[in-house]
């Protein structure tokens, strides 16, 4: 049997609003609905981020309280969504994980703009010593490198995300 996830602090909007968070913005030449559909596709996450597997553990329709499990290599992250605006925003906390963090939050917002949309990501992790900042930086780097890959994925498979 693999590692067992350890519970984290139950955090939400207040934790996200505190200083020392990271953010990434990427402009897509697609309507917001296409990018949102990609965010709902569990396989798509493995195609644009260094994620091994995503499993939605709550039935649709998704909303605040929805849960999912994400695997990154041999690490496990159990997430709970605390904010959900269908088609526009999903924000979750790490409920439990095998990572050396005490709390973590990620917030994804899809905003319509002329000629497409922007995805705004904000995230923050807390951990002992300097690990929180290091992990937050790794999350930011993953999103910064991943969003252009997501754009290519949607461009190459438009019917999949309509």
FIKOLZA-1660 file (N, C-alpha, C; in steps of 0.1 Angstrom, whole numbers, plus 5000, padded with zeros to 4 digits):
% residues 162
   i   px   py   pz ch aa at
   1 5008 4988 5000  A  X  N
   1 5000 5000 5000  A  X CA
   1 5009 5012 5000  A  X  C
   2 5004 5023 4993  A  X  N
   2 5012 5035 4992  A  X CA
   2 5011 5044 5004  A  X  C
   3 5015 5056 5003  A  X  N
   3 5014 5066 5014  A  X CA
   3 5000 5069 5017  A  X  C
   4 4997 5073 5030  A  X  N
   4 4984 5077 5034  A  X CA
   4 4984 5092 5035  A  X  C
   5 4975 5099 5028  A  X  N
   5 4974 5114 5029  A  X CA
   5 4971 5118 5044  A  X  C
   6 4978 5129 5048  A  X  N
   6 4976 5135 5061  A  X CA
   6 4967 5147 5060  A  X  C
   7 4958 5149 5069  A  X  N
   7 4948 5160 5069  A  X CA
   7 4956 5174 5070  A  X  C
   8 4950 5184 5063  A  X  N
   8 4956 5197 5063  A  X CA
   8 4946 5206 5070  A  X  C
   9 4951 5219 5073  A  X  N
   9 4942 5229 5078  A  X CA
   9 4931 5232 5068  A  X  C
  10 4918 5233 5073  A  X  N
  10 4907 5237 5064  A  X CA
  10 4907 5252 5062  A  X  C
  11 4912 5256 5050  A  X  N
  11 4914 5270 5047  A  X CA
  11 4905 5273 5035  A  X  C
  12 4904 5286 5032  A  X  N
  12 4896 5290 5021  A  X CA
  12 4899 5304 5016  A  X  C
  13 4889 5312 5014  A  X  N
  13 4891 5326 5009  A  X CA
  13 4901 5334 5017  A  X  C
  14 4900 5333 5030  A  X  N
  14 4908 5341 5039  A  X CA
  14 4923 5337 5037  A  X  C
  15 4926 5325 5036  A  X  N
  15 4940 5320 5034  A  X CA
  15 4945 5325 5021  A  X  C
  16 4936 5325 5011  A  X  N
  16 4940 5329 4997  A  X CA
  16 4943 5344 4997  A  X  C
  17 4935 5351 5004  A  X  N
  17 4937 5366 5004  A  X CA
  17 4949 5371 5011  A  X  C
  18 4955 5363 5020  A  X  N
  18 4967 5367 5027  A  X CA
  18 4979 5369 5017  A  X  C
  19 4989 5376 5022  A  X  N
  19 5001 5379 5014  A  X CA
  19 5008 5366 5010  A  X  C
  20 5018 5367 5001  A  X  N
  20 5027 5357 4997  A  X CA
  20 5020 5346 4989  A  X  C
  21 5011 5350 4980  A  X  N
  21 5005 5341 4971  A  X CA
  21 5011 5343 4957  A  X  C
  22 5009 5333 4948  A  X  N
  22 5014 5334 4935  A  X CA
  22 5002 5335 4925  A  X  C
  23 5005 5341 4914  A  X  N
  23 4994 5341 4904  A  X CA
  23 5000 5340 4890  A  X  C
  24 4992 5335 4881  A  X  N
  24 4995 5334 4867  A  X CA
  24 4983 5337 4858  A  X  C
  25 4985 5344 4847  A  X  N
  25 4974 5348 4838  A  X CA
  25 4978 5343 4824  A  X  C
  26 4969 5337 4817  A  X  N
  26 4972 5333 4803  A  X CA
  26 4959 5337 4795  A  X  C
  27 4962 5343 4783  A  X  N
  27 4951 5346 4774  A  X CA
  27 4949 5335 4764  A  X  C
  28 4937 5331 4762  A  X  N
  28 4933 5320 4752  A  X CA
  28 4925 5326 4741  A  X  C
  29 4927 5321 4729  A  X  N
  29 4919 5326 4717  A  X CA
  29 4906 5317 4716  A  X  C
  30 4901 5313 4727  A  X  N
  30 4889 5304 4727  A  X CA
  30 4878 5311 4736  A  X  C
  31 4865 5307 4733  A  X  N
  31 4855 5311 4743  A  X CA
  31 4857 5305 4757  A  X  C
  32 4853 5312 4767  A  X  N
  32 4854 5307 4780  A  X CA
  32 4849 5293 4782  A  X  C
  33 4838 5290 4776  A  X  N
  33 4832 5276 4777  A  X CA
  33 4842 5265 4774  A  X  C
  34 4850 5267 4764  A  X  N
  34 4860 5257 4759  A  X CA
  34 4870 5255 4770  A  X  C
  35 4876 5265 4776  A  X  N
  35 4886 5264 4786  A  X CA
  35 4879 5258 4799  A  X  C
  36 4867 5262 4802  A  X  N
  36 4860 5256 4813  A  X CA
  36 4858 5241 4812  A  X  C
  37 4854 5237 4800  A  X  N
  37 4852 5223 4797  A  X CA
  37 4865 5215 4799  A  X  C
  38 4877 5221 4795  A  X  N
  38 4890 5215 4797  A  X CA
  38 4893 5213 4812  A  X  C
  39 4889 5223 4820  A  X  N
  39 4891 5222 4834  A  X CA
  39 4882 5211 4841  A  X  C
  40 4871 5207 4835  A  X  N
  40 4863 5197 4840  A  X CA
  40 4867 5183 4835  A  X  C
  41 4875 5182 4825  A  X  N
  41 4880 5170 4819  A  X CA
  41 4892 5164 4827  A  X  C
  42 4889 5153 4834  A  X  N
  42 4900 5147 4843  A  X CA
  42 4913 5143 4835  A  X  C
  43 4911 5138 4823  A  X  N
  43 4923 5134 4815  A  X CA
  43 4930 5146 4810  A  X  C
  44 4923 5157 4807  A  X  N
  44 4930 5169 4802  A  X CA
  44 4941 5174 4812  A  X  C
  45 4938 5174 4825  A  X  N
  45 4947 5178 4835  A  X CA
  45 4961 5171 4833  A  X  C
  46 4960 5159 4830  A  X  N
  46 4973 5151 4828  A  X CA
  46 4980 5154 4816  A  X  C
  47 4974 5161 4807  A  X  N
  47 4980 5165 4794  A  X CA
  47 4986 5179 4794  A  X  C
  48 4983 5187 4804  A  X  N
  48 4989 5200 4804  A  X CA
  48 4996 5204 4817  A  X  C
  49 4995 5195 4827  A  X  N
  49 5003 5197 4839  A  X CA
  49 5010 5184 4843  A  X  C
  50 5020 5185 4851  A  X  N
  50 5027 5172 4855  A  X CA
  50 5019 5164 4865  A  X  C
  51 5006 5161 4861  A  X  N
  51 4997 5154 4870  A  X CA
  51 4996 5140 4863  A  X  C
  52 4995 5129 4872  A  X  N
  52 4994 5116 4867  A  X CA
  52 4980 5111 4865  A  X  C
  53 4971 5116 4874  A  X  N
  53 4957 5111 4874  A  X CA
  53 4948 5121 4882  A  X  C
  54 4936 5123 4876  A  X  N
  54 4926 5131 4883  A  X CA
  54 4913 5123 4884  A  X  C
  55 4907 5122 4896  A  X  N
  55 4895 5115 4898  A  X CA
  55 4885 5124 4905  A  X  C
  56 4874 5127 4898  A  X  N
  56 4863 5134 4905  A  X CA
  56 4857 5124 4915  A  X  C
  57 4856 5127 4928  A  X  N
  57 4851 5118 4937  A  X CA
  57 4837 5122 4942  A  X  C
  58 4831 5133 4936  A  X  N
  58 4817 5137 4938  A  X CA
  58 4810 5136 4925  A  X  C
  59 4797 5133 4926  A  X  N
  59 4789 5133 4913  A  X CA
  59 4786 5147 4908  A  X  C
  60 4784 5147 4895  A  X  N
  60 4779 5160 4889  A  X CA
  60 4765 5162 4894  A  X  C
  61 4760 5174 4894  A  X  N
  61 4767 5187 4890  A  X CA
  61 4777 5191 4901  A  X  C
  62 4789 5196 4897  A  X  N
  62 4799 5200 4906  A  X CA
  62 4795 5214 4912  A  X  C
  63 4800 5216 4924  A  X  N
  63 4798 5229 4930  A  X CA
  63 4806 5230 4943  A  X  C
  64 4804 5240 4951  A  X  N
  64 4810 5240 4964  A  X CA
  64 4808 5227 4972  A  X  C
  65 4818 5222 4977  A  X  N
  65 4817 5209 4984  A  X CA
  65 4822 5197 4976  A  X  C
  66 4823 5199 4963  A  X  N
  66 4828 5188 4954  A  X CA
  66 4842 5184 4958  A  X  C
  67 4845 5171 4956  A  X  N
  67 4858 5166 4960  A  X CA
  67 4864 5159 4948  A  X  C
  68 4877 5159 4948  A  X  N
  68 4885 5151 4938  A  X CA
  68 4898 5147 4944  A  X  C
  69 4904 5137 4938  A  X  N
  69 4917 5132 4941  A  X CA
  69 4927 5134 4930  A  X  C
  70 4938 5139 4932  A  X  N
  70 4948 5142 4922  A  X CA
  70 4961 5134 4926  A  X  C
  71 4967 5128 4916  A  X  N
  71 4979 5120 4918  A  X CA
  71 4990 5127 4910  A  X  C
  72 5001 5130 4916  A  X  N
  72 5013 5136 4910  A  X CA
  72 5024 5126 4913  A  X  C
  73 5028 5117 4903  A  X  N
  73 5038 5107 4906  A  X CA
  73 5032 5098 4917  A  X  C
  74 5039 5096 4928  A  X  N
  74 5034 5088 4939  A  X CA
  74 5028 5096 4950  A  X  C
  75 5026 5109 4948  A  X  N
  75 5020 5118 4958  A  X CA
  75 5005 5118 4955  A  X  C
  76 4997 5120 4966  A  X  N
  76 4982 5120 4965  A  X CA
  76 4978 5133 4971  A  X  C
  77 4968 5139 4965  A  X  N
  77 4962 5152 4970  A  X CA
  77 4947 5150 4969  A  X  C
  78 4941 5151 4981  A  X  N
  78 4926 5151 4982  A  X CA
  78 4921 5165 4983  A  X  C
  79 4913 5169 4973  A  X  N
  79 4909 5183 4973  A  X CA
  79 4894 5185 4976  A  X  C
  80 4891 5196 4982  A  X  N
  80 4877 5200 4984  A  X CA
  80 4875 5214 4978  A  X  C
  81 4865 5215 4970  A  X  N
  81 4862 5228 4964  A  X CA
  81 4853 5237 4973  A  X  C
  82 4858 5249 4976  A  X  N
  82 4851 5257 4986  A  X CA
  82 4844 5269 4978  A  X  C
  83 4847 5271 4965  A  X  N
  83 4841 5281 4957  A  X CA
  83 4839 5275 4943  A  X  C
  84 4827 5278 4938  A  X  N
  84 4824 5273 4924  A  X CA
  84 4814 5282 4918  A  X  C
  85 4817 5288 4907  A  X  N
  85 4808 5295 4899  A  X CA
  85 4809 5289 4885  A  X  C
  86 4799 5281 4881  A  X  N
  86 4799 5273 4869  A  X CA
  86 4803 5281 4857  A  X  C
  87 4813 5276 4850  A  X  N
  87 4818 5283 4838  A  X CA
  87 4828 5294 4841  A  X  C
  88 4830 5298 4854  A  X  N
  88 4838 5310 4857  A  X CA
  88 4848 5308 4867  A  X  C
  89 4845 5300 4878  A  X  N
  89 4855 5299 4889  A  X CA
  89 4854 5286 4896  A  X  C
  90 4866 5280 4899  A  X  N
  90 4867 5269 4908  A  X CA
  90 4879 5271 4917  A  X  C
  91 4876 5270 4930  A  X  N
  91 4887 5271 4940  A  X CA
  91 4886 5260 4950  A  X  C
  92 4898 5255 4953  A  X  N
  92 4898 5243 4962  A  X CA
  92 4910 5244 4972  A  X  C
  93 4908 5237 4983  A  X  N
  93 4919 5235 4992  A  X CA
  93 4924 5221 4992  A  X  C
  94 4936 5219 4996  A  X  N
  94 4941 5205 4998  A  X CA
  94 4936 5200 5011  A  X  C
  95 4926 5191 5011  A  X  N
  95 4920 5186 5023  A  X CA
  95 4930 5177 5030  A  X  C
  96 4937 5169 5023  A  X  N
  96 4947 5160 5028  A  X CA
  96 4956 5156 5017  A  X  C
  97 4969 5154 5020  A  X  N
  97 4978 5150 5009  A  X CA
  97 4990 5143 5016  A  X  C
  98 4999 5137 5007  A  X  N
  98 5011 5131 5011  A  X CA
  98 5023 5141 5010  A  X  C
  99 5020 5154 5006  A  X  N
  99 5030 5164 5005  A  X CA
  99 5033 5170 5018  A  X  C
 100 5045 5176 5020  A  X  N
 100 5049 5182 5033  A  X CA
 100 5043 5196 5035  A  X  C
 101 5030 5197 5033  A  X  N
 101 5023 5210 5035  A  X CA
 101 5013 5209 5046  A  X  C
 102 5010 5221 5052  A  X  N
 102 5000 5222 5063  A  X CA
 102 4987 5227 5057  A  X  C
 103 4987 5234 5046  A  X  N
 103 4976 5240 5040  A  X CA
 103 4979 5244 5026  A  X  C
 104 4970 5243 5016  A  X  N
 104 4972 5248 5003  A  X CA
 104 4959 5251 4996  A  X  C
 105 4959 5262 4988  A  X  N
 105 4947 5266 4981  A  X CA
 105 4951 5269 4966  A  X  C
 106 4942 5266 4957  A  X  N
 106 4943 5270 4943  A  X CA
 106 4930 5276 4938  A  X  C
 107 4930 5286 4930  A  X  N
 107 4918 5293 4925  A  X CA
 107 4920 5295 4910  A  X  C
 108 4911 5290 4903  A  X  N
 108 4911 5291 4888  A  X CA
 108 4899 5299 4884  A  X  C
 109 4901 5310 4876  A  X  N
 109 4890 5319 4871  A  X CA
 109 4892 5320 4856  A  X  C
 110 4880 5318 4849  A  X  N
 110 4880 5320 4835  A  X CA
 110 4872 5332 4832  A  X  C
 111 4878 5342 4825  A  X  N
 111 4872 5355 4823  A  X CA
 111 4871 5358 4808  A  X  C
 112 4859 5361 4803  A  X  N
 112 4858 5364 4789  A  X CA
 112 4865 5378 4786  A  X  C
 113 4872 5378 4775  A  X  N
 113 4878 5391 4770  A  X CA
 113 4876 5391 4755  A  X  C
 114 4878 5402 4748  A  X  N
 114 4877 5403 4734  A  X CA
 114 4886 5393 4727  A  X  C
 115 4880 5385 4719  A  X  N
 115 4887 5375 4711  A  X CA
 115 4890 5362 4718  A  X  C
 116 4884 5360 4730  A  X  N
 116 4887 5348 4738  A  X CA
 116 4884 5349 4752  A  X  C
 117 4894 5345 4760  A  X  N
 117 4892 5345 4775  A  X CA
 117 4906 5345 4781  A  X  C
 118 4907 5348 4794  A  X  N
 118 4919 5347 4802  A  X CA
 118 4916 5337 4813  A  X  C
 119 4926 5329 4817  A  X  N
 119 4925 5321 4829  A  X CA
 119 4934 5327 4839  A  X  C
 120 4929 5330 4850  A  X  N
 120 4936 5336 4862  A  X CA
 120 4938 5325 4872  A  X  C
 121 4950 5322 4876  A  X  N
 121 4953 5312 4886  A  X CA
 121 4960 5319 4898  A  X  C
 122 4955 5316 4910  A  X  N
 122 4961 5321 4922  A  X CA
 122 4963 5309 4931  A  X  C
 123 4974 5308 4938  A  X  N
 123 4977 5297 4947  A  X CA
 123 4986 5300 4958  A  X  C
 124 4985 5292 4968  A  X  N
 124 4994 5294 4980  A  X CA
 124 4995 5281 4988  A  X  C
 125 5007 5278 4993  A  X  N
 125 5009 5266 5001  A  X CA
 125 5016 5271 5014  A  X  C
 126 5012 5265 5025  A  X  N
 126 5019 5267 5037  A  X CA
 126 5026 5254 5042  A  X  C
 127 5038 5255 5047  A  X  N
 127 5045 5243 5052  A  X CA
 127 5056 5248 5061  A  X  C
 128 5061 5238 5069  A  X  N
 128 5072 5242 5078  A  X CA
 128 5084 5248 5071  A  X  C
 129 5090 5257 5078  A  X  N
 129 5103 5264 5074  A  X CA
 129 5100 5271 5060  A  X  C
 130 5109 5269 5051  A  X  N
 130 5108 5276 5038  A  X CA
 130 5100 5268 5028  A  X  C
 131 5095 5256 5031  A  X  N
 131 5089 5247 5022  A  X CA
 131 5076 5253 5016  A  X  C
 132 5068 5261 5023  A  X  N
 132 5056 5267 5018  A  X CA
 132 5059 5275 5005  A  X  C
 133 5069 5284 5006  A  X  N
 133 5073 5292 4995  A  X CA
 133 5078 5284 4983  A  X  C
 134 5086 5274 4986  A  X  N
 134 5091 5265 4976  A  X CA
 134 5080 5258 4969  A  X  C
 135 5070 5252 4976  A  X  N
 135 5059 5245 4970  A  X CA
 135 5050 5255 4962  A  X  C
 136 5047 5267 4968  A  X  N
 136 5040 5277 4961  A  X CA
 136 5047 5280 4948  A  X  C
 137 5060 5281 4948  A  X  N
 137 5067 5284 4936  A  X CA
 137 5066 5273 4925  A  X  C
 138 5066 5261 4930  A  X  N
 138 5065 5249 4921  A  X CA
 138 5051 5249 4915  A  X  C
 139 5041 5252 4923  A  X  N
 139 5027 5253 4917  A  X CA
 139 5027 5264 4906  A  X  C
 140 5032 5276 4909  A  X  N
 140 5032 5287 4900  A  X CA
 140 5040 5283 4887  A  X  C
 141 5051 5277 4888  A  X  N
 141 5059 5273 4877  A  X CA
 141 5051 5263 4868  A  X  C
 142 5045 5253 4875  A  X  N
 142 5037 5243 4867  A  X CA
 142 5026 5250 4859  A  X  C
 143 5019 5260 4865  A  X  N
 143 5008 5267 4858  A  X CA
 143 5014 5276 4847  A  X  C
 144 5024 5283 4850  A  X  N
 144 5030 5291 4840  A  X CA
 144 5035 5283 4827  A  X  C
 145 5041 5272 4830  A  X  N
 145 5045 5263 4818  A  X CA
 145 5033 5255 4812  A  X  C
 146 5023 5253 4821  A  X  N
 146 5012 5244 4816  A  X CA
 146 5001 5251 4808  A  X  C
 147 4999 5264 4811  A  X  N
 147 4988 5271 4804  A  X CA
 147 4990 5271 4789  A  X  C
 148 5002 5274 4784  A  X  N
 148 5004 5273 4769  A  X CA
 148 5002 5259 4764  A  X  C
 149 5005 5249 4772  A  X  N
 149 5002 5235 4767  A  X CA
 149 4987 5233 4767  A  X  C
 150 4980 5239 4776  A  X  N
 150 4965 5237 4776  A  X CA
 150 4960 5244 4763  A  X  C
 151 4965 5256 4760  A  X  N
 151 4961 5263 4748  A  X CA
 151 4963 5254 4735  A  X  C
 152 4975 5247 4735  A  X  N
 152 4978 5238 4723  A  X CA
 152 4968 5226 4723  A  X  C
 153 4965 5221 4735  A  X  N
 153 4957 5209 4736  A  X CA
 153 4943 5213 4731  A  X  C
 154 4937 5224 4735  A  X  N
 154 4924 5228 4730  A  X CA
 154 4924 5231 4715  A  X  C
 155 4934 5238 4710  A  X  N
 155 4936 5241 4696  A  X CA
 155 4936 5228 4688  A  X  C
 156 4943 5218 4693  A  X  N
 156 4944 5205 4685  A  X CA
 156 4932 5196 4686  A  X  C
 157 4923 5199 4696  A  X  N
 157 4911 5191 4698  A  X CA
 157 4899 5199 4701  A  X  C
 158 4895 5208 4692  A  X  N
 158 4884 5217 4695  A  X CA
 158 4871 5210 4697  A  X  C
 159 4868 5199 4690  A  X  N
 159 4856 5192 4692  A  X CA
 159 4855 5186 4706  A  X  C
 160 4866 5182 4711  A  X  N
 160 4866 5176 4725  A  X CA
 160 4862 5186 4736  A  X  C
 161 4864 5199 4733  A  X  N
 161 4862 5209 4743  A  X CA
 161 4850 5218 4740  A  X  C
 162 4842 5214 4731  A  X  N
 162 4830 5223 4727  A  X CA
 162 4818 5219 4736  A  X  C
% end
